[in-house]
Amino acid sequence: FLEHVKLEMFSDQVFCFTPKGRVVRLPKNATPIDFAYAIHTELGDSCVGAKVDGKRVPLFTKLRNGQSVVIITAPGQKPAITWEAHVVTGKAKAAIRRAVREEQRASQIRLGREFARVSFERAGHKLTDKALNSAAKRMFGGSAEELLQRIGAAELSAEDAVELLYPTVEGAPKPSPVLRKTG
């Protein structure tokens, strides 16, 4: 009877083991991704695979009581947004969302820098950090990084930043775009 009561008390939880024998308590239907994030956020972020009881399994496998879980990682790995649909712990969901947001922001900054570089070149000027900081402060009181992100996210135009810093005289012809020979 006592054994049955104990099992019923923990029916909504799963207890798994790390390779070193540490017990990790997870909610029912937890996956190896949940397990990895329960150990450490960096482990979850760099997770590429898992072994459960010595056998390689998909990351979305539901864990059961008493299983031994080994997380396989790779440097440079980033969580995919699709992982969020397969995890059950709040910690894993929040960490995945945060990592995806950071990656998206970095991508927007890279794209914004390229748009700004092209716009500055077309206007006959060189893109510098000083120019970006000046434009950002004058446009919205922010930083160069924030300006680049907004340009990359198509919230602001790189041409507007150039025009703010280097206004053209009304009626004067604008410099023609630089054409590069391809082929």
C-alpha positions, 0 to 999 in steps of 0.5 A: 500500500505504501509503495503504491501511494509513493508511486501515485505521489510522483506520477506527474514527475520523472526522475532521471540520472546524469552520467555521474549519478545525479538525480534530475527531477523533471515534469512528466513528458519531459524530453532530453532538451528539458533535461539539458536545460535543467542541468545548465542553460549552456548545455541546453543551448549547445545540445545536438543529441542525446543518449538514453540508457546508452542508446541514441534517441531523438531530442524529442523523446519523452523520458521515463523514470529511472533512465540515464541521460547523456547530452551530446553537444557541439560548439556553435550549436544554437537552439531552434525555435521549433524546440519550444513546442517539444519542451515542457519546463518553463526554464527550457521554454524561456531559454530557447526563446531568449537564445532565438531572440538574441540570434535574431537580433544579431542577424538584424544588426549584421543586415543593418550594418550592410544596408548602412554601408551601402547607403553611406557608399552611395552618398559618397561617405564612409560608414564609421562608428562615430557616424552611426552613433551620431545618427542614432542619437539624433534620430531617437537617442539610442546607440549605433547597435540599436540603429543597426538593428532597427535598420536590419528589421526594416523599422528605419531606413539607412538612407534616412540616417545618411540624409540626417548626417549629410543633408543634400541641398534642395534640387541638387542631384544626388550621387548615382549608385556605385555600379559594380561590374559582374561576371 
